[in-house]
Amino acid sequence: MTYYEELAKLVLRIAVGLLVLLHGIAKILNPDSLGFIGSKLAEFGMPSEIAYAVYLGEVLGPLMIIFGYFARAGALLVIGNMLVAILLVHAGELFQLTNHGGWALELQGLYLLAALAIALQGSGKYAIRPD
């Protein structure tokens, strides 16, 4: 693995981890947002308390990715979080485009696929626990 490939893995980890983490921080600062998530879960017949799992996918997972500590597992948490978000909230937008021609779910899709790339390639050598 070249220096640039390892650096690219670090850049990807920091970018994805930080951007997803900001969503988690927003939920910590605005805990009422969990009520919305809980109501969506209830619509699917699931306990609304499962909404607290969003902290796994938007706080713990991103921190694991950023620091490169079990980064693959952290990426799997983000992937799970994004799949649930897409299914619960954004399923109706799955095949829609915006007024600007972009995919309506491009942000969610980017987080999902970037986390998948991290899960597949691992943290690289610039990590607390390289994998």
N, CA, C and O atoms as CSV, one atom per row, in Angstrom:
chain,resi,resn,atom,element,x,y,z
A,1,MET,N,N,0.853,-1.177,0.000
A,1,MET,CA,C,0.000,0.000,0.000
A,1,MET,C,C,0.899,1.239,0.000
A,1,MET,O,O,1.825,1.337,0.805
A,2,THR,N,N,0.632,2.160,-0.880
A,2,THR,CA,C,1.452,3.359,-0.958
A,2,THR,C,C,1.027,4.384,0.089
A,2,THR,O,O,-0.049,4.302,0.681
A,3,TYR,N,N,1.903,5.333,0.285
A,3,TYR,CA,C,1.629,6.438,1.218
A,3,TYR,C,C,0.327,7.142,0.848
A,3,TYR,O,O,-0.470,7.473,1.726
A,4,TYR,N,N,0.108,7.371,-0.447
A,4,TYR,CA,C,-1.080,8.103,-0.892
A,4,TYR,C,C,-2.361,7.307,-0.664
A,4,TYR,O,O,-3.397,7.878,-0.323
A,5,GLU,N,N,-2.295,6.003,-0.848
A,5,GLU,CA,C,-3.474,5.163,-0.585
A,5,GLU,C,C,-3.835,5.181,0.892
A,5,GLU,O,O,-5.009,5.247,1.255
A,6,GLU,N,N,-2.820,5.124,1.734
A,6,GLU,CA,C,-3.067,5.172,3.181
A,6,GLU,C,C,-3.607,6.542,3.589
A,6,GLU,O,O,-4.502,6.637,4.429
A,7,LEU,N,N,-3.067,7.585,3.000
A,7,LEU,CA,C,-3.549,8.936,3.278
A,7,LEU,C,C,-4.990,9.107,2.790
A,7,LEU,O,O,-5.791,9.769,3.450
A,8,ALA,N,N,-5.321,8.522,1.651
A,8,ALA,CA,C,-6.687,8.594,1.120
A,8,ALA,C,C,-7.674,7.915,2.064
A,8,ALA,O,O,-8.787,8.405,2.256
A,9,LYS,N,N,-7.277,6.795,2.651
A,9,LYS,CA,C,-8.138,6.121,3.623
A,9,LYS,C,C,-8.375,7.009,4.839
A,9,LYS,O,O,-9.493,7.080,5.350
A,10,LEU,N,N,-7.334,7.680,5.297
A,10,LEU,CA,C,-7.464,8.586,6.441
A,10,LEU,C,C,-8.400,9.748,6.108
A,10,LEU,O,O,-9.271,10.094,6.906
A,11,VAL,N,N,-8.221,10.346,4.939
A,11,VAL,CA,C,-9.072,11.465,4.526
A,11,VAL,C,C,-10.531,11.014,4.455
A,11,VAL,O,O,-11.419,11.717,4.938
A,12,LEU,N,N,-10.785,9.858,3.864
A,12,LEU,CA,C,-12.153,9.333,3.776
A,12,LEU,C,C,-12.737,9.098,5.164
A,12,LEU,O,O,-13.879,9.468,5.435
A,13,ARG,N,N,-11.951,8.483,6.039
A,13,ARG,CA,C,-12.435,8.208,7.396
A,13,ARG,C,C,-12.793,9.498,8.127
A,13,ARG,O,O,-13.854,9.593,8.745
A,14,ILE,N,N,-11.910,10.485,8.056
A,14,ILE,CA,C,-12.159,11.743,8.773
A,14,ILE,C,C,-13.366,12.467,8.179
A,14,ILE,O,O,-14.210,12.968,8.921
A,15,ALA,N,N,-13.456,12.526,6.861
A,15,ALA,CA,C,-14.559,13.242,6.210
A,15,ALA,C,C,-15.902,12.599,6.538
A,15,ALA,O,O,-16.824,13.276,6.993
A,16,VAL,N,N,-16.012,11.306,6.310
A,16,VAL,CA,C,-17.281,10.618,6.560
A,16,VAL,C,C,-17.619,10.638,8.047
A,16,VAL,O,O,-18.747,10.938,8.436
A,17,GLY,N,N,-16.638,10.318,8.859
A,17,GLY,CA,C,-16.886,10.285,10.300
A,17,GLY,C,C,-17.339,11.630,10.842
A,17,GLY,O,O,-18.301,11.704,11.607
A,18,LEU,N,N,-16.656,12.680,10.450
A,18,LEU,CA,C,-16.998,14.012,10.951
A,18,LEU,C,C,-18.369,14.461,10.466
A,18,LEU,O,O,-19.159,14.992,11.247
A,19,LEU,N,N,-18.658,14.253,9.191
A,19,LEU,CA,C,-19.937,14.701,8.645
A,19,LEU,C,C,-21.122,13.957,9.263
A,19,LEU,O,O,-22.158,14.564,9.533
A,20,VAL,N,N,-20.981,12.662,9.486
A,20,VAL,CA,C,-22.060,11.906,10.132
A,20,VAL,C,C,-22.143,12.277,11.614
A,20,VAL,O,O,-23.235,12.392,12.169
A,21,LEU,N,N,-20.995,12.462,12.242
A,21,LEU,CA,C,-20.971,12.837,13.658
A,21,LEU,C,C,-21.720,14.142,13.912
A,21,LEU,O,O,-22.374,14.283,14.945
A,22,LEU,N,N,-21.637,15.083,13.000
A,22,LEU,CA,C,-22.355,16.348,13.170
A,22,LEU,C,C,-23.858,16.124,13.293
A,22,LEU,O,O,-24.536,16.843,14.026
A,23,HIS,N,N,-24.380,15.128,12.577
A,23,HIS,CA,C,-25.801,14.781,12.711
A,23,HIS,C,C,-26.084,14.231,14.108
A,23,HIS,O,O,-27.116,14.531,14.708
A,24,GLY,N,N,-25.165,13.432,14.609
A,24,GLY,CA,C,-25.326,12.888,15.957
A,24,GLY,C,C,-25.258,13.969,17.016
A,24,GLY,O,O,-26.031,13.949,17.974
A,25,ILE,N,N,-24.343,14.912,16.856
A,25,ILE,CA,C,-24.226,16.025,17.806
A,25,ILE,C,C,-25.515,16.845,17.794
A,25,ILE,O,O,-25.988,17.278,18.845
A,26,ALA,N,N,-26.077,17.054,16.616
A,26,ALA,CA,C,-27.341,17.798,16.522
A,26,ALA,C,C,-28.442,17.074,17.286
A,26,ALA,O,O,-29.282,17.717,17.917
A,27,LYS,N,N,-28.448,15.755,17.236
A,27,LYS,CA,C,-29.463,14.996,17.970
A,27,LYS,C,C,-29.220,15.044,19.476
A,27,LYS,O,O,-30.172,15.037,20.256
A,28,ILE,N,N,-27.967,15.090,19.888
A,28,ILE,CA,C,-27.662,15.226,21.315
A,28,ILE,C,C,-28.123,16.595,21.809
A,28,ILE,O,O,-28.703,16.708,22.889
A,29,LEU,N,N,-27.865,17.626,21.020
A,29,LEU,CA,C,-28.243,18.986,21.410
A,29,LEU,C,C,-29.740,19.240,21.292
A,29,LEU,O,O,-30.272,20.126,21.961
A,30,ASN,N,N,-30.425,18.471,20.451
A,30,ASN,CA,C,-31.872,18.600,20.251
A,30,ASN,C,C,-32.525,17.233,20.437
A,30,ASN,O,O,-32.957,16.616,19.463
A,31,PRO,N,N,-32.599,16.757,21.681
A,31,PRO,CA,C,-33.118,15.404,21.914
A,31,PRO,C,C,-34.570,15.218,21.483
A,31,PRO,O,O,-35.031,14.082,21.368
A,32,ASP,N,N,-35.299,16.303,21.241
A,32,ASP,CA,C,-36.677,16.177,20.754
A,32,ASP,C,C,-36.731,15.496,19.392
A,32,ASP,O,O,-37.756,14.925,19.020
A,33,SER,N,N,-35.625,15.556,18.650
A,33,SER,CA,C,-35.602,14.910,17.339
A,33,SER,C,C,-35.787,13.403,17.463
A,33,SER,O,O,-36.228,12.756,16.513
A,34,LEU,N,N,-35.456,12.837,18.620
A,34,LEU,CA,C,-35.664,11.404,18.826
A,34,LEU,C,C,-37.146,11.066,18.846
A,34,LEU,O,O,-37.534,9.947,18.513
A,35,GLY,N,N,-37.977,12.030,19.237
A,35,GLY,CA,C,-39.419,11.819,19.221
A,35,GLY,C,C,-39.918,11.557,17.810
A,35,GLY,O,O,-40.769,10.692,17.600
A,36,PHE,N,N,-39.399,12.294,16.850
A,36,PHE,CA,C,-39.768,12.087,15.447
A,36,PHE,C,C,-39.360,10.693,14.994
A,36,PHE,O,O,-40.136,9.987,14.349
A,37,ILE,N,N,-38.143,10.306,15.333
A,37,ILE,CA,C,-37.647,8.984,14.944
A,37,ILE,C,C,-38.487,7.904,15.620
A,37,ILE,O,O,-38.862,6.912,14.994
A,38,GLY,N,N,-38.777,8.108,16.903
A,38,GLY,CA,C,-39.598,7.147,17.645
A,38,GLY,C,C,-40.983,7.001,17.049
A,38,GLY,O,O,-41.521,5.895,16.997
A,39,SER,N,N,-41.570,8.106,16.596
A,39,SER,CA,C,-42.908,8.037,15.992
A,39,SER,C,C,-42.862,7.272,14.670
A,39,SER,O,O,-43.795,6.536,14.348
A,40,LYS,N,N,-41.796,7.439,13.911
A,40,LYS,CA,C,-41.649,6.691,12.660
A,40,LYS,C,C,-41.505,5.198,12.941
A,40,LYS,O,O,-42.077,4.370,12.232
A,41,LEU,N,N,-40.743,4.859,13.972
A,41,LEU,CA,C,-40.600,3.452,14.353
A,41,LEU,C,C,-41.943,2.876,14.781
A,41,LEU,O,O,-42.279,1.747,14.425
A,42,ALA,N,N,-42.714,3.650,15.545
A,42,ALA,CA,C,-44.030,3.198,16.008
A,42,ALA,C,C,-44.966,2.935,14.832
A,42,ALA,O,O,-45.784,2.016,14.876
A,43,GLU,N,N,-44.844,3.750,13.773
A,43,GLU,CA,C,-45.665,3.523,12.572
A,43,GLU,C,C,-45.394,2.158,11.956
A,43,GLU,O,O,-46.264,1.585,11.300
A,44,PHE,N,N,-44.191,1.637,12.163
A,44,PHE,CA,C,-43.822,0.326,11.649
A,44,PHE,C,C,-44.029,-0.769,12.696
A,44,PHE,O,O,-43.603,-1.909,12.508
A,45,GLY,N,N,-44.693,-0.409,13.807
A,45,GLY,CA,C,-44.988,-1.385,14.847
A,45,GLY,C,C,-43.803,-1.732,15.733
A,45,GLY,O,O,-43.796,-2.771,16.393
A,46,MET,N,N,-42.814,-0.870,15.745
A,46,MET,CA,C,-41.620,-1.121,16.555
A,46,MET,C,C,-41.631,-0.209,17.776
A,46,MET,O,O,-42.245,0.858,17.746
A,47,PRO,N,N,-40.955,-0.618,18.853
A,47,PRO,CA,C,-40.904,0.238,20.046
A,47,PRO,C,C,-40.172,1.551,19.749
A,47,PRO,O,O,-39.114,1.551,19.119
A,48,SER,N,N,-40.736,2.649,20.200
A,48,SER,CA,C,-40.137,3.965,19.925
A,48,SER,C,C,-38.787,4.136,20.627
A,48,SER,O,O,-37.991,4.986,20.229
A,49,GLU,N,N,-38.524,3.344,21.660
A,49,GLU,CA,C,-37.254,3.449,22.386
A,49,GLU,C,C,-36.067,3.067,21.519
A,49,GLU,O,O,-34.932,3.433,21.821
A,50,ILE,N,N,-36.321,2.337,20.447
A,50,ILE,CA,C,-35.237,1.955,19.537
A,50,ILE,C,C,-34.606,3.199,18.919
A,50,ILE,O,O,-33.493,3.136,18.395
A,51,ALA,N,N,-35.306,4.321,18.977
A,51,ALA,CA,C,-34.775,5.575,18.421
A,51,ALA,C,C,-33.428,5.936,19.039
A,51,ALA,O,O,-32.605,6.582,18.390
A,52,TYR,N,N,-33.198,5.534,20.264
A,52,TYR,CA,C,-31.915,5.848,20.912
A,52,TYR,C,C,-30.741,5.172,20.212
A,52,TYR,O,O,-29.595,5.581,20.402
A,53,ALA,N,N,-31.003,4.146,19.407
A,53,ALA,CA,C,-29.940,3.479,18.668
A,53,ALA,C,C,-29.314,4.409,17.630
A,53,ALA,O,O,-28.231,4.129,17.115
A,54,VAL,N,N,-29.994,5.513,17.323
A,54,VAL,CA,C,-29.419,6.478,16.379
A,54,VAL,C,C,-28.067,6.977,16.893
A,54,VAL,O,O,-27.197,7.338,16.100
A,55,TYR,N,N,-27.892,6.997,18.199
A,55,TYR,CA,C,-26.607,7.434,18.765
A,55,TYR,C,C,-25.482,6.461,18.414
A,55,TYR,O,O,-24.320,6.861,18.334
A,56,LEU,N,N,-25.818,5.190,18.206
A,56,LEU,CA,C,-24.791,4.232,17.791
A,56,LEU,C,C,-24.293,4.559,16.385
A,56,LEU,O,O,-23.090,4.547,16.127
A,57,GLY,N,N,-25.223,4.850,15.485
A,57,GLY,CA,C,-24.868,5.091,14.093
A,57,GLY,C,C,-24.421,6.500,13.781
A,57,GLY,O,O,-23.801,6.742,12.745
A,58,GLU,N,N,-24.735,7.456,14.687
A,58,GLU,CA,C,-24.371,8.840,14.395
A,58,GLU,C,C,-23.389,9.443,15.399
A,58,GLU,O,O,-22.966,10.588,15.237
A,59,VAL,N,N,-23.028,8.693,16.422
A,59,VAL,CA,C,-22.019,9.174,17.370
A,59,VAL,C,C,-20.917,8.121,17.542
A,59,VAL,O,O,-19.757,8.375,17.219
A,60,LEU,N,N,-21.278,6.959,18.041
A,60,LEU,CA,C,-20.265,5.933,18.301
A,60,LEU,C,C,-19.583,5.467,17.010
A,60,LEU,O,O,-18.355,5.436,16.929
A,61,GLY,N,N,-20.378,5.110,16.014
A,61,GLY,CA,C,-19.804,4.651,14.743
A,61,GLY,C,C,-18.862,5.662,14.117
A,61,GLY,O,O,-17.738,5.314,13.754
A,62,PRO,N,N,-19.301,6.921,13.982
A,62,PRO,CA,C,-18.391,7.922,13.407
A,62,PRO,C,C,-17.107,8.124,14.215
A,62,PRO,O,O,-16.036,8.309,13.636
A,63,LEU,N,N,-17.205,8.090,15.537
A,63,LEU,CA,C,-15.985,8.219,16.346
A,63,LEU,C,C,-15.043,7.049,16.108
A,63,LEU,O,O,-13.828,7.231,16.027
A,64,MET,N,N,-15.600,5.852,15.995
A,64,MET,CA,C,-14.777,4.675,15.701
A,64,MET,C,C,-14.098,4.828,14.344
A,64,MET,O,O,-12.939,4.448,14.177
A,65,ILE,N,N,-14.816,5.380,13.385
A,65,ILE,CA,C,-14.261,5.588,12.043
A,65,ILE,C,C,-13.161,6.642,12.079
A,65,ILE,O,O,-12.077,6.426,11.537
A,66,ILE,N,N,-13.433,7.775,12.711
A,66,ILE,CA,C,-12.462,8.872,12.748
A,66,ILE,C,C,-11.147,8.421,13.370
A,66,ILE,O,O,-10.074,8.682,12.826
A,67,PHE,N,N,-11.233,7.748,14.503
A,67,PHE,CA,C,-10.018,7.353,15.221
A,67,PHE,C,C,-9.417,6.056,14.694
A,67,PHE,O,O,-8.301,5.693,15.065
A,68,GLY,N,N,-10.140,5.367,13.843
A,68,GLY,CA,C,-9.610,4.114,13.317
A,68,GLY,C,C,-9.536,3.050,14.382
A,68,GLY,O,O,-8.576,2.280,14.434
A,69,TYR,N,N,-10.528,3.001,15.219
A,69,TYR,CA,C,-10.613,1.979,16.268
A,69,TYR,C,C,-11.795,1.092,15.926
A,69,TYR,O,O,-12.947,1.481,16.117
A,70,PHE,N,N,-11.509,-0.109,15.418
A,70,PHE,CA,C,-12.551,-0.986,14.885
A,70,PHE,C,C,-13.382,-0.220,13.851
A,70,PHE,O,O,-14.611,-0.200,13.911
A,71,ALA,N,N,-12.686,0.405,12.910
A,71,ALA,CA,C,-13.322,1.259,11.901
A,71,ALA,C,C,-14.337,0.499,11.065
A,71,ALA,O,O,-15.370,1.056,10.694
A,72,ARG,N,N,-14.062,-0.754,10.765
A,72,ARG,CA,C,-15.034,-1.538,9.988
A,72,ARG,C,C,-16.335,-1.699,10.759
A,72,ARG,O,O,-17.414,-1.566,10.181
A,73,ALA,N,N,-16.252,-1.980,12.039
A,73,ALA,CA,C,-17.463,-2.115,12.862
A,73,ALA,C,C,-18.191,-0.773,12.953
A,73,ALA,O,O,-19.419,-0.724,12.887
A,74,GLY,N,N,-17.438,0.302,13.104
A,74,GLY,CA,C,-18.051,1.629,13.139
A,74,GLY,C,C,-18.758,1.935,11.828
A,74,GLY,O,O,-19.841,2.519,11.827
A,75,ALA,N,N,-18.152,1.546,10.714
A,75,ALA,CA,C,-18.773,1.758,9.410
A,75,ALA,C,C,-20.061,0.956,9.287
A,75,ALA,O,O,-21.034,1.428,8.699
A,76,LEU,N,N,-20.072,-0.250,9.835
A,76,LEU,CA,C,-21.292,-1.061,9.812
A,76,LEU,C,C,-22.408,-0.398,10.622
A,76,LEU,O,O,-23.579,-0.491,10.253
A,77,LEU,N,N,-22.053,0.265,11.714
A,77,LEU,CA,C,-23.063,1.007,12.484
A,77,LEU,C,C,-23.644,2.147,11.652
A,77,LEU,O,O,-24.854,2.375,11.662
A,78,VAL,N,N,-22.791,2.851,10.943
A,78,VAL,CA,C,-23.264,3.949,10.083
A,78,VAL,C,C,-24.130,3.390,8.951
A,78,VAL,O,O,-25.172,3.963,8.630
A,79,ILE,N,N,-23.712,2.293,8.355
A,79,ILE,CA,C,-24.497,1.668,7.284
A,79,ILE,C,C,-25.887,1.303,7.792
A,79,ILE,O,O,-26.890,1.607,7.145
A,80,GLY,N,N,-25.945,0.657,8.938
A,80,GLY,CA,C,-27.241,0.288,9.521
A,80,GLY,C,C,-28.097,1.508,9.781
A,80,GLY,O,O,-29.294,1.511,9.493
A,81,ASN,N,N,-27.485,2.544,10.326
A,81,ASN,CA,C,-28.200,3.785,10.618
A,81,ASN,C,C,-28.776,4.395,9.339
A,81,ASN,O,O,-29.925,4.837,9.321
A,82,MET,N,N,-27.979,4.418,8.278
A,82,MET,CA,C,-28.432,5.015,7.028
A,82,MET,C,C,-29.525,4.183,6.373
A,82,MET,O,O,-30.467,4.740,5.809
A,83,LEU,N,N,-29.419,2.872,6.436
A,83,LEU,CA,C,-30.472,2.027,5.873
A,83,LEU,C,C,-31.794,2.237,6.594
A,83,LEU,O,O,-32.845,2.329,5.960
A,84,VAL,N,N,-31.740,2.315,7.922
A,84,VAL,CA,C,-32.961,2.558,8.692
A,84,VAL,C,C,-33.522,3.935,8.379
A,84,VAL,O,O,-34.733,4.081,8.211
A,85,ALA,N,N,-32.660,4.951,8.296
A,85,ALA,CA,C,-33.127,6.307,7.970
A,85,ALA,C,C,-33.793,6.335,6.598
A,85,ALA,O,O,-34.835,6.967,6.423
A,86,ILE,N,N,-33.201,5.660,5.639
A,86,ILE,CA,C,-33.783,5.633,4.299
A,86,ILE,C,C,-35.128,4.918,4.321
A,86,ILE,O,O,-36.090,5.394,3.718
A,87,LEU,N,N,-35.206,3.795,4.999
A,87,LEU,CA,C,-36.460,3.035,5.040
A,87,LEU,C,C,-37.558,3.759,5.813
A,87,LEU,O,O,-38.711,3.777,5.383
A,88,LEU,N,N,-37.207,4.355,6.948
A,88,LEU,CA,C,-38.216,4.991,7.797
A,88,LEU,C,C,-38.676,6.344,7.289
A,88,LEU,O,O,-39.861,6.670,7.370
A,89,VAL,N,N,-37.752,7.131,6.768
A,89,VAL,CA,C,-38.059,8.531,6.472
A,89,VAL,C,C,-38.011,8.854,4.984
A,89,VAL,O,O,-38.795,9.673,4.505
A,90,HIS,N,N,-37.123,8.236,4.263
A,90,HIS,CA,C,-36.854,8.677,2.895
A,90,HIS,C,C,-37.261,7.686,1.809
A,90,HIS,O,O,-36.918,7.893,0.644
A,91,ALA,N,N,-37.973,6.628,2.147
A,91,ALA,CA,C,-38.307,5.599,1.150
A,91,ALA,C,C,-39.067,6.188,-0.036
A,91,ALA,O,O,-38.876,5.749,-1.170
A,92,GLY,N,N,-39.909,7.158,0.208
A,92,GLY,CA,C,-40.681,7.766,-0.864
A,92,GLY,C,C,-39.834,8.575,-1.836
A,92,GLY,O,O,-40.284,8.893,-2.937
A,93,GLU,N,N,-38.623,8.905,-1.441
A,93,GLU,CA,C,-37.737,9.710,-2.288
A,93,GLU,C,C,-36.713,8.863,-3.051
A,93,GLU,O,O,-35.879,9.394,-3.784
A,94,LEU,N,N,-36.786,7.560,-2.871
A,94,LEU,CA,C,-35.760,6.663,-3.399
A,94,LEU,C,C,-35.528,6.827,-4.898
A,94,LEU,O,O,-34.391,6.724,-5.360
A,95,PHE,N,N,-36.579,7.080,-5.657
A,95,PHE,CA,C,-36.442,7.189,-7.107
A,95,PHE,C,C,-36.762,8.601,-7.601
A,95,PHE,O,O,-37.212,8.785,-8.732
A,96,GLN,N,N,-36.527,9.588,-6.745
A,96,GLN,CA,C,-36.821,10.969,-7.117
A,96,GLN,C,C,-35.544,11.761,-7.342
A,96,GLN,O,O,-34.487,11.458,-6.787
A,97,LEU,N,N,-35.678,12.785,-8.173
A,97,LEU,CA,C,-34.601,13.734,-8.402
A,97,LEU,C,C,-35.012,15.084,-7.826
A,97,LEU,O,O,-36.199,15.375,-7.683
A,98,THR,N,N,-34.024,15.897,-7.501
A,98,THR,CA,C,-34.298,17.252,-7.028
A,98,THR,C,C,-34.562,18.162,-8.226
A,98,THR,O,O,-34.444,17.738,-9.375
A,99,ASN,N,N,-34.916,19.405,-7.948
A,99,ASN,CA,C,-35.125,20.382,-9.021
A,99,ASN,C,C,-33.838,20.671,-9.786
A,99,ASN,O,O,-33.874,21.191,-10.901
A,100,HIS,N,N,-32.708,20.333,-9.183
A,100,HIS,CA,C,-31.407,20.588,-9.803
A,100,HIS,C,C,-30.865,19.359,-10.523
A,100,HIS,O,O,-29.755,19.386,-11.054
A,101,GLY,N,N,-31.647,18.284,-10.540
A,101,GLY,CA,C,-31.242,17.083,-11.263
A,101,GLY,C,C,-30.486,16.067,-10.439
A,101,GLY,O,O,-30.143,14.999,-10.947
A,102,GLY,N,N,-30.213,16.370,-9.173
A,102,GLY,CA,C,-29.518,15.415,-8.322
A,102,GLY,C,C,-30.495,14.414,-7.720
A,102,GLY,O,O,-31.703,14.648,-7.687
A,103,TRP,N,N,-29.969,13.324,-7.257
A,103,TRP,CA,C,-30.780,12.317,-6.584
A,103,TRP,C,C,-31.289,12.902,-5.275
A,103,TRP,O,O,-30.522,13.533,-4.547
A,104,ALA,N,N,-32.540,12.711,-4.966
A,104,ALA,CA,C,-33.125,13.255,-3.741
A,104,ALA,C,C,-32.428,12.713,-2.494
A,104,ALA,O,O,-32.421,13.369,-1.452
A,105,LEU,N,N,-31.855,11.540,-2.593
A,105,LEU,CA,C,-31.174,10.922,-1.451
A,105,LEU,C,C,-29.658,10.925,-1.608
A,105,LEU,O,O,-28.983,10.031,-1.096
A,106,GLU,N,N,-29.123,11.906,-2.300
A,106,GLU,CA,C,-27.681,11.860,-2.564
A,106,GLU,C,C,-26.853,11.951,-1.286
A,106,GLU,O,O,-25.810,11.303,-1.195
A,107,LEU,N,N,-27.278,12.725,-0.307
A,107,LEU,CA,C,-26.519,12.811,0.938
A,107,LEU,C,C,-26.558,11.480,1.682
A,107,LEU,O,O,-25.523,10.974,2.118
A,108,GLN,N,N,-27.749,10.919,1.823
A,108,GLN,CA,C,-27.870,9.624,2.501
A,108,GLN,C,C,-27.123,8.542,1.723
A,108,GLN,O,O,-26.461,7.687,2.310
A,109,GLY,N,N,-27.238,8.590,0.399
A,109,GLY,CA,C,-26.539,7.615,-0.430
A,109,GLY,C,C,-25.026,7.737,-0.317
A,109,GLY,O,O,-24.312,6.735,-0.271
A,110,LEU,N,N,-24.552,8.963,-0.274
A,110,LEU,CA,C,-23.113,9.177,-0.141
A,110,LEU,C,C,-22.601,8.649,1.202
A,110,LEU,O,O,-21.571,7.978,1.257
A,111,TYR,N,N,-23.324,8.953,2.282
A,111,TYR,CA,C,-22.917,8.429,3.596
A,111,TYR,C,C,-22.939,6.904,3.601
A,111,TYR,O,O,-22.015,6.266,4.106
A,112,LEU,N,N,-23.986,6.330,3.043
A,112,LEU,CA,C,-24.128,4.876,3.011
A,112,LEU,C,C,-22.991,4.229,2.226
A,112,LEU,O,O,-22.354,3.294,2.710
A,113,LEU,N,N,-22.737,4.721,1.028
A,113,LEU,CA,C,-21.717,4.098,0.177
A,113,LEU,C,C,-20.297,4.385,0.658
A,113,LEU,O,O,-19.412,3.541,0.511
A,114,ALA,N,N,-20.072,5.562,1.228
A,114,ALA,CA,C,-18.742,5.855,1.772
A,114,ALA,C,C,-18.470,4.974,2.988
A,114,ALA,O,O,-17.352,4.492,3.170
A,115,ALA,N,N,-19.487,4.764,3.819
A,115,ALA,CA,C,-19.322,3.856,4.965
A,115,ALA,C,C,-19.072,2.431,4.473
A,115,ALA,O,O,-18.293,1.690,5.072
A,116,LEU,N,N,-19.733,2.053,3.385
A,116,LEU,CA,C,-19.488,0.733,2.803
A,116,LEU,C,C,-18.040,0.609,2.329
A,116,LEU,O,O,-17.409,-0.431,2.520
A,117,ALA,N,N,-17.518,1.660,1.718
A,117,ALA,CA,C,-16.115,1.643,1.275
A,117,ALA,C,C,-15.183,1.474,2.464
A,117,ALA,O,O,-14.204,0.732,2.379
A,118,ILE,N,N,-15.470,2.148,3.572
A,118,ILE,CA,C,-14.641,2.016,4.775
A,118,ILE,C,C,-14.751,0.603,5.329
A,118,ILE,O,O,-13.750,0.014,5.737
A,119,ALA,N,N,-15.965,0.057,5.346
A,119,ALA,CA,C,-16.153,-1.306,5.852
A,119,ALA,C,C,-15.379,-2.314,5.005
A,119,ALA,O,O,-14.843,-3.287,5.534
A,120,LEU,N,N,-15.320,-2.088,3.712
A,120,LEU,CA,C,-14.628,-3.019,2.823
A,120,LEU,C,C,-13.115,-2.882,2.878
A,120,LEU,O,O,-12.406,-3.886,2.811
A,121,GLN,N,N,-12.604,-1.657,2.999
A,121,GLN,CA,C,-11.153,-1.461,2.920
A,121,GLN,C,C,-10.475,-1.356,4.274
A,121,GLN,O,O,-9.255,-1.495,4.363
A,122,GLY,N,N,-11.240,-1.113,5.326
A,122,GLY,CA,C,-10.637,-0.978,6.644
A,122,GLY,C,C,-10.080,0.410,6.873
A,122,GLY,O,O,-10.230,1.306,6.043
A,123,SER,N,N,-9.445,0.566,7.995
A,123,SER,CA,C,-8.991,1.885,8.438
A,123,SER,C,C,-7.726,2.368,7.752
A,123,SER,O,O,-7.510,3.573,7.625
A,124,GLY,N,N,-6.892,1.442,7.308
A,124,GLY,CA,C,-5.572,1.833,6.832
A,124,GLY,C,C,-4.618,1.916,8.008
A,124,GLY,O,O,-4.998,1.662,9.151
A,125,LYS,N,N,-3.376,2.275,7.718
A,125,LYS,CA,C,-2.360,2.225,8.776
A,125,LYS,C,C,-2.383,3.426,9.707
A,125,LYS,O,O,-1.850,3.352,10.814
A,126,TYR,N,N,-3.000,4.550,9.279
A,126,TYR,CA,C,-3.068,5.729,10.145
A,126,TYR,C,C,-4.312,5.652,11.016
A,126,TYR,O,O,-5.283,6.379,10.808
A,127,ALA,N,N,-4.264,4.762,11.989
A,127,ALA,CA,C,-5.397,4.494,12.844
A,127,ALA,C,C,-4.907,4.023,14.210
A,127,ALA,O,O,-3.789,3.526,14.342
A,128,ILE,N,N,-5.747,4.182,15.211
A,128,ILE,CA,C,-5.411,3.677,16.537
A,128,ILE,C,C,-5.242,2.155,16.480
A,128,ILE,O,O,-4.331,1.591,17.087
A,129,ARG,N,N,-6.137,1.513,15.741
A,129,ARG,CA,C,-6.088,0.061,15.572
A,129,ARG,C,C,-6.256,-0.259,14.094
A,129,ARG,O,O,-7.370,-0.528,13.645
A,130,PRO,N,N,-5.167,-0.234,13.329
A,130,PRO,CA,C,-5.270,-0.499,11.891
A,130,PRO,C,C,-5.891,-1.862,11.593
A,130,PRO,O,O,-5.587,-2.857,12.251
A,131,ASP,N,N,-6.758,-1.886,10.596
A,131,ASP,CA,C,-7.331,-3.164,10.168
A,131,ASP,C,C,-7.330,-3.276,8.657
A,131,ASP,O,O,-7.776,-4.286,8.113
